[in-house]
Each structure stands twice: as C-alpha cells, then as structure tokens.
Amino acid sequence: MTSPYPLSRRRFVSAAGAATAGIVVGPMLLTPDGAAAHIPSSAGGPLPGNVFTLGVASGDPLPDGVVLWTRLAPQPLLGGGMPARPVPVRWEIAQDQRFRRIHRRGTALAHPDLAHSVHVEVSGLRPDTEYHYRFRVGQEISPVGRTRTAPAEHARPRRLRFAFASCQDYQAGAYTAHQHLAEEDLAFVAFLGDYIYENRPNPAAYRVHQGNDEPYSLTDYRNQHAQYKTDPDLQRAHGAFPWIVTFDDHELDNNWADEIPQDPDLQTPAAFQARRRAAFQAYYEHMPLRRSALPRGLDLRLYRRLRFGNLASVHVLDTRQYRSDQPASLADAANPELSMTGPEQERWLVHGLRSSDSRWNLLANQVMWASNDRQAGPGQTFDLDNWDGYRAQRRRLLEFFGSGQVDNPVVLTGDRHCTWVCDLKPDFDDPASPVVGAEITGTSITSGGNPDTAAFHRTYDPIMAESPHWKYIDNQRGYVVCDVTPERMLSSLRLVDTVWAPTATVRTAAEFVVLAGEPGISVASQETPATTAAARIRPTAERTYPVDDHQDSFPLR
C-alpha cells in the first residue's frame, strides 16, 4: 500500500528545540502580555509570610536552559492570599546545593493576572549538567530544587534514564508513588495527563477535594491546582527533576473533546468555553511551561518536541484540544474524517518523526493507541474515547511507523489507571499485519485507589488470550522508569503496595524491552504469581475508601 506520508528527498534536521523556544527571562521583567516592565517598588505595604507553600518546579529542559517555576500563595486554597499588585521574585541557579557557585541569577515579576506565578526561562547553562535553584521574596527563601539540562543537540549520549506517570486523583489516595519517584536517578519526568481531577468533593474519600462542587471558575481551578501542589510528596518529585507535562481530560472536564463537554445538555457552549479558558489559565499558572504555552483565547499550545542528543526525541502530544467528538459506535469510529490530534498537529508529528535523526522517537501521549477490546468472546466492546474511536487516523499513523521513515517509535501513554504493554500494528484484527512499534500504557499514581487485582485479571486475562498484541497487563498503582541506550529501551514497572496509607513500599514488578531496529516489545522479567499475590495482601484492618474511577464507567459500544 502506498504510504500517505511519502519519504521526502531530504531528511531535514529536526527543529527539536523550536517548539519549546520562548522568551529568555533574566534580569528584565515581563508583564503577562510580554511587554517589558520596571521592577516595582515596595509601595503597597509588607507582603504576607510563607509565600512558597506550593514548592518549586522546573521543566522542558534544553541543552542550554530550563524553565524554573514557583507561585506565591500564602493562602493556597483561598485564591492565593497575595495582594493585587506585581511582586519581584529573585531567582538563582547554581551548580552546588549551597549556592557557592551561582551560574545565573535575576529577578522575575510575579503578576496577579497569573496568580503570582513565575516562569523563568533560564538560558546560558551547560548541556547535560545538574543544577540547583531557588527563589527569594524579601527575606523568605524557597525550597531548593534540582534540575538538569538536556545533552547538546549533536551529542551522542550512551544513556537516558527517565520516568513517566499520570493520573493522580487527590481524593483516591496518598502520593506514595511520588515518595519513591523523587528518589529515582532520572533526567526528567514525563507527566502524561490528569494532573488534577475535576470531581466534586467526596467526604468518604481517603482525602477530600477543596470546594463544594466541580471547578468552573478561574478561582475554582486555581484552588484545585493549589491543593494538589500542597502535597509534600508531589512537591519533592517536582523539586527533584525537570518535568515535561501535558494534559488529558480531568484538568478540565471528563472526556471533553475540543469545545464539546462530556455533558453538552448541561453545559452551554458559552459556559464550557469560559470553563475551558479558566482551566487552561490555571494549568499554565501551575506548570513549569514556557511562555510559548501561555493561553491565548481558547487555545493553549502544548504539543512540542524535546531532544536529548542523538539518542532520543520526545514528541509531546495533545489528544484533547483538537480532537473530533467521540464517535457513537464502532462503525462511526472508522470515519476517515475523525481526528484525535487535528490535521495541523498530525502534520507536525509526521514531519518531526520523519526528519528526526534520533535513535529513539518517544511519543508522550494521553490515551491508549493499541486496540483494547473489553469483552471476551466473539463480541467486541471498546472505549471510543481512546484511539479505538479514531481508527482511520490510527491506521494512517501506524502505517507511517512501518514505512521505514521512523526510527524506533515507542508510545508512552497514561489515562488507563492500569499497565498495558502492547505491540502496535496498523490492523489489530489481522494476524498478518506487521508489528511497527510498541506502546507502554502506564498505571496511575493514585486514580482508582487500591485496586482489586484479582477481579481485574478475571475480566481481562481471557481477553488477553484473544489479543496477541497484548504482552502484559496489571492494575496496581505506580509509575514506569525507562532506561534508554542506543541498543535498547528497558522499562521497569515500579509499583507501590498501597495508596491508602501515608507511606508504602515499592518494588519492580516487571521489566519490558524494546530492541533498536526490532519493532515490538517483550517482557524481560516479571513477578511470580506467588510474589504478586503476596504484594496484594494488606492488613485486614485496613480501611477501604470509595473512588470515582472513570475507567470503570466508560461508555460501552
């Protein structure tokens, strides 16, 4: 079959940093509209104390720089508690934790229009180097964060180690996974969506969302993000490495698609547009994103590309903001007009993959690509919010994966609250369809709470026997650590034994390997049934809690 993406005559050098390039912020101050501003005086009275309640973070590492983030919020669940005036925030970045060798310093403006958040785009750093950073307001000093720049564009690193995670419903449990994630040896963390949840407060949950309802206004979303950011384990994970973030649905509304809410009969177009603007602004205010991601009207540009020498490129996707509405049936899912990404992002992805000279091409993705039947036997049932609902585009892209124009594509996915490790094929119903790539769908940090693993396997093991592209499945909580070399990508599933306690133990439950030049993925090691069963055993007195797990309430079609 002729490829819809013919190989161009020239393979252009990937503009990996272009999608993330923003305004370098040093001693000059910038207002939210990008104009230069003078440093304000101390007029207006003293500032409140304890302004660094939300910690610090860094993100989007480049070879010469990184984004540094904080937000001043002495009353984080009450709108922030800052006076309605700009506040100068001094920042420092050093090569030692005691800041004896300060490499860069400057002053940024925390503006009330952006909830007194600060996004400092530091440049002039050394490639592939660890740095420490901090902020100051008056005499108050923030916690110290650690970050790392990417290797030089043409460097040939022998190893890249990172983690990816998703789905951290605050009400569903404690962030015991983040306790252990913060202790890993990583270059970065990719967070693939559902950073917050828009669920109403549930008084019976393990811990309860602030507010009285779902968030709708800008203040609502700011308070929801702030509550999540007050968690000390999440703060430690942010402060340990740079994060590469993208959103899925719960940052706004469950299963939203472009300008269409989950319940259009209950949310008018105008109301949902206002909600989308509020959610996007609060998301930007609380993430270590570059100014290029600053929301403009209804849009927030999140798809972008980061490069780690010639070893790996990370293609960050946005599968919510530009997608067609979810189809109503499996027959509708074959409609070639349906798009998960929108045509502009698809062209961007194809061009970036084709022109990449990286050994590995990693897609930071939200919803599952691999076909995922939910019904054993001859019948088929699918969640059409996933790529199963956008089959023509999926097949088009997977045929491109197999065209010889893409080196070692691996899709990294969130959303499912389970681990699903799969081969990728253009036609999952045809046994002769070639394997063209691999997908690791990672489990959740907390969403779904402590799972009923036995019930999960009773349901899905029979379906797995009918799904040869599935290589491994599990539904316990944790994250995935990926160790990439030119020869192979080894991914370790790191699971915690509970999210319904302040602390937990962690273990490597399985390892998966993709070999360079050999599409597909295999299980390198996994727990024995006895080990898995022992890990499920919890104290009989342990209390259980209700959870709002949308993965258990998907529409079956």
N, C-alpha and C positions, 0 to 999 in steps of 0.2 A: 504494500500500500504506500502511495506517495505521502511523504511526511507533510503535514500542514505548516511545518517550520523548516523550510529548506536551508541547508547549510550555506551561509554566506561565503563569498570568495575570501574574505579576510576575517580572522578571529581578532576582534578588537580587544585591546587591553581593558580589563574590567575597571570601570569607574567606581570601585568599591566604596571609596570614601565620599563620593559626591553626594549620595543620597542623605548622608548624615552631616554634611558640612553646614555649619551655621555661623553666626556672628561670634567672633572671639571676644570674650569679655574679660578685660583686665582691669586696670585702674579706672578706665572710663565706665560711667554708669549708663544704663539704657532703661528707658521707660518701656511699658508694655507694648507700645507701638513701634519700638525700635529707635526712637529718637534719642539723641544724647541729652543728658541731664546733669545739672550740677549736684554735687553732694549736698544733701540738705543739712541745715544746722540743727542743733539740739533744741530749737524752739519747739514748744508744744508740751513741755513737761517731761518728767522722767518716764522711762519705759517700765512695763511690768517685769518682774523677775521670772526666772525659769522658762525662758523662751524656746529652749531646744527640746521640748517634750517629745518631738516626733523623730529625733535622731538625725542621722546624716545618711547620704547615699551617693553613689557615683554610677555612671552608666555610659553606654555607647563608646567603648574605648577605640581610639585611633592610634596609629603609630606615634603621633606627636602630642596627643592630648586626650582629654576625657571630660565628661560633664560632672560637676560637683553640685550636689543638691542639699538643701535644707528648707524648712519652713518654720517661721517664728510663730509659735502658738502656745502661749502660757495657759490658755483655756481651750484645749483642743476640741472638746465636744460641745463647745458653746460658741462656735463661729471663729475661734482662734484667740479672741481676747486682746488683740493688738489695737492700738489707736489708729484711726483712719488717716494715716499720713505715711509717706515713704520713710524707710529706716535704712541707714547704711549698715552693711554687714561686711566685715573684713574677713578675708579668707587667706589661708596659707596652705601650700603643698610642699612637702619636704621628702627627702629620701630616708629619713630616720624618724622613728616614732617620737623622739623627744624634740624634734624640730630644731636641731642644731645646724642642719644643712638645708635651709629653706631654698627651694628651687624657684618658686613663683609665689607672689602674693599680690593682693589687690583688694579693691572694695567694690561690692555689688549692691544694687538697690533692691531691697525687699519692698515691693509696692502693694498697697492694699487691694488694687484691682486684680492682683494674682495671689490673694490671700497671704501676702508677705512671704511667698515662696521665693527661693533663689535658685537660679540655674546658671552656674558659672561654666563657661566653655573654655577650659584652660588649654593653651597651646604651648609649644616650645619645650615639650617634655621629651625624654629619651625613649626610643622604642623598647618594647618588651622589658619594662622596668617597673618595679614595685614602688609605690609612693604612699605617703600618709598625708592626710589633710584634716583641716579643722576650720571652724568659723568662730568669729568673735562679734559680740554686740555689747558695747560698753565694756564692762569688766567681766562679762559672762563668756565662758568658753564652751563650745560644743564638745560632745564626744569626738574622739579621733577615729576617722575612718581610714581604711586601707583600700587602695585601688591598684590597677595595673594597666599599662598601655599595651596596645597590640604590637606584634612584631612589625618591623619595617616592611613596606609593601613588597619588596623583592627579596626579602629574607627567605631562607629555606629551613624553617624550624623542624626539628625532629619530633616534636610532641606538642599537643594541645590538649589540655585537660579542662573540662567544663562540666557544668550540671544544667539540667533543665527541670522545671517544675511547673505546676499550675494548680488552680482550684483550691483556694484557701478560705473557705467559708468560716468566718469568725465564730458563728454560733455552733458549728458542727464539732468543734474540739479545740484542744490546745495545739500550738505550733511546735509540737515535739520534733517534727521533722526538721524545722528550721534550726533547732538547737544543734543538730548534728550536721546539717548543711553548712552552718557557719564554721565548722571545724575542718571541713574538707580542704584539700590543696587544689585550688581552681584558678583558672584565668578569668572566668566570668560565669555568671548565672543567666540563663535564658528563661524568662518567665512568660509562659505562653497563654495567659489569659485567666479570667475570673479571679482577678486580684482582690476585688471586693464582691459582695453579693448584695443584691437589692431587696432581699427577703425582709418581710416585716419582722419586728422583734417577736421572739418565741420565748415566753417566760419559763418554759420547761426545758429549754436547750441547755447545753453544757455551759455556755455563757451567752449573754443576750445582746443583740444589737441595740444601739442607742436609738432614740427617737420613738415615734408612735406608729409609724406606717412605713411603707416603702419610700425611698427618697425620690423627690420630684424636683425640688428647687436646688439652686446652686448651694445654698447653705446646707440643705439636707445632704447633698453629695459630699461637700467638704467635711461635714461632721462624720459621715460614714467612713471616708478615707482616713480621717484623723484617728478614729477609733482603731482601725486596723493597724495604723502606723504606731500607736502607743504600745503595741505588743513588744516586749523586750526581746523575744527570740527573733521576731521578724526584723527588728532594728539591728540585731547583731549580724544577721545574714546579709542585710543591706550594707552594713559597715565593713564587711569582710572582703567583698569583691565588687567589681562593677557589674551592673545588671543590664541586660538587653531585654526590654519589655515590649509586649504588645497586648492588646485586649481581645476578649471574646464577647460574650453576651452579657454576663451579670454585672459588668461595670456600668451597664445602662438598664437593660430590661431583658428578661429571659427570652431567648430565641428571636431577638429582633433582627430585622433584615432591612438595611438601608434606612428608609424613612417609615418603615412599617413596624409597629409594635407587635408584641405577642397577642394582644387583645385589642384589635382596632375598633371593636364595638364599644370599648370603654375608654379609649384614648383617642381624641380627635387628632387629625394631622397637625393642627397648630399646637396642641398641648404636647404631642410627642416631639415635635421639633424643638419646643422650648426645653423639654426634658433632656433631649439629646445635647443641646448646647450646654446645659448645666453640667451634665455628666462628663462631657468632653473637657470642659474647662477644669473641673475638679480633678480629673485624671491627669491632665498636664501639670497642674499645680503640685501634684504629689509624686510625680515620677521624675527620674533623672534623664529627662529628654532634652534634646537640643531645641533652639529657637525655631528651627525649621518645622517642628511639630506643633508650634503654637496654634491653637484652633482658630480657624477663620470661617466665620459664619457657622454652617452646619458641619464643616469638614475639619478633620484632624489627620494630617498625613503621618501614618505610622509605617507603611511599608518602606523598607530601606535595606541597605546591604552593607555588611561589615566584612573586612578582610583580615586574615591572620597569616601574613606572609603568603607563600605559595601553597601552604598546607590546606587551608580551609577558607571558604567564604560562607557567611551566614546570610541567607536571604530571608528577611523578616516579612511575613505575610500579614495581611489584614483581610480576614474572610467574613467580615460583618458589614463594613461601611458601604461596600459597593455591590453587594450580592443581590441577585434576584430573590423575590419572595420564595419561600419554601414551596415545592410542588405539593399538590394534594394527593397524588397517587404515584405508584411506581411507573405507570405508563407516562404520566406527565414528567417524571424525572428524566426521561430520555429526550426531552425537548432540547434541541441544539442551541436555542436562544438563551437558555438559563445559564447564568454565570455565578460562580462563587466569589470571584475576585473583581468582576468588571473588566471590560476589554483593555483599558489603559494599564491596569496592574498586571494583567496577563502578558501584555506585550513587554512590560518592564521585566517581568520574571523570565520570560523566554530569552530576551536579549541578554540579560545578566548571566543566565546559565550558559548560553551559547558562547559568550565572549569571555567567560571566566577561564583563567588559566590555573585555577586552584585544583589541587589534588582531590579534595572533597568539597562537595556542594551540599550544604546543610540547609534545609528549609525549616524555619521556625514558624510553625503552623498551629492553628487552633483546633480544628475539628477533623475527625478521622478520614483518611483517604481510602484505606483498604475496605473492601466490601465486608459488611458486618450484618449478616442475617441474624435475626433474633428469634428464629423459630426452627426447631428441629423437624426433620422430615421433609416431605416434598414441597410443602408450603414455604413461602418466604415473607418475612416481615422486616421492615427496615425503618430506621430513624432517618427521615429525609431532611433533617437539619444538617446532617453530615454530608460528605461528598457523595454518598449513595443517592442523594437527591439531585445531584448535578453531574449526571453520568456522561453526557456528551463532552463536556469540558474536561472531566477527569480523564476520559479515554484519550482525548486530544493531547493532554499534557503527558500522560504516561507513554503514549506512542513517541512523543518527543524525547522522553527519558531514554527510550530504547533505540533512538536513531543514530547513536554514536556521537552526538553533539554535546553530550553532558557527561562529565566525569564524576562517577561515584555519587549519585544523588541519594541522600538519606533524608527522609521526612521525620521531623520531631514534632510530636503532637500532644496536646493537652485534652481537656474537656471531659473525658470519659469517666473519670474517677476510678479507673481500672488500668491495668497494664495489658496492652495488646501488641504483640510483636509479630510483624507480618511481612511477607514478600509482597511486592507491588507488581501488578500485571495490567495491561490495557483492558483485557476482558477476563474478569474473575470467574465467569461462568464457563470458560473454555479451557479445558485442561492443557491444550496445546499452546495457549497464549504464553509468550515468553515472560520470564521474570526480568523486570527492568530497573528495579530499585528496592529499597527497604523502607519500612516505617516502624518507628518505636512510638507507640502511644503510651505516655507515662501516666501514672496514677496521680491522685490528688494529695495535697498537703493535709487537708482535713475533710474536704467535702464528702459527704456520705457517712461521716463518723466511723466508729469501729464497725467493720463490715461483717456480714455473715458469709464467711468464705465457703463454707460447706454448701450453702444454698446456691451461691454463685456458680460453683463447679457442677452442681446437679443440673443447673439450667444450661450452662454453656459448654460443658465437656462433650455432650452428644452433638452439639452444633459444630464444635471444633473438629470432630471426627469427619464431618461432611465438608470442612473448609480447609483444604490442604495448604492454602496460603497463610493460615494462622500457625505460628510457631510456638507461641507461649501466651497464656492468659492468667491473670490474677487480679484480685480486687482489694488488696491491702494498701495502706497509706505509706507515702514516702516520696522519693524523687529518684532521678536517674543521673549517674555520673558517667561521662563519656571520655574515653582516653583515645586520642586520635594520633596515629603515626602515618607516615607515607604508605605503610604496608597494610594497615588495618585500623578499624574503629572498634574498640572494645567498650561495651556499655554495661554498667553494673546497676542492677535494681537494688536500691537501698531502702529497706522497709523498717518502720517503727512498729513496736508491739502494741501501742495504744495511743490514741489522741484524747482519751478521757481521763487523763492524769497530768499533773504538772511536768513530769519527766517520763522518758521512755528509753528503752534500749534500741539500738539499730543494728541491722545485720544486712549482709549482701545475700539476697535471696536467689539471684540468678545473674548470669552474665551472657551477653549476646555479642556475636562478632559478625562484622561485615569485612570481607577481604577486598582490597583495592582491585578493580578490574573484574570482579566477580559479583554481578548483581544478586541481591538477595541477602538474607540474614539467617543465622543459625544460632541455636542455643549452645553456648560453650560449657556452661555448668548451671546446675540448679539444685535447690534443696531436695533432700529425700522426702518422701511422704511423711516419715516419722518426724523429721525436723520441722516441716511445715505444720504438722498437727500440734507439735509442742509449742510452736510460736503462737498458735491461736489460743492456747489455754491462758485464761485470765482468772484472777481471783474471783471466787464465787460471789463475794460480797460487792464486786464492782458494780456500780450503778450504771444503768443504760440511759441513754438520752434520745429523744426524738430528733430527727434531722429532716430537712427539706432537701431531698436528693432528687433533682430534676432528671437525673439519668434513669430513675425508676418510674418516671411519669411521662416518657416520651410518647408522641402520637404514633400508634402502630398503624401501618397502612399495607 
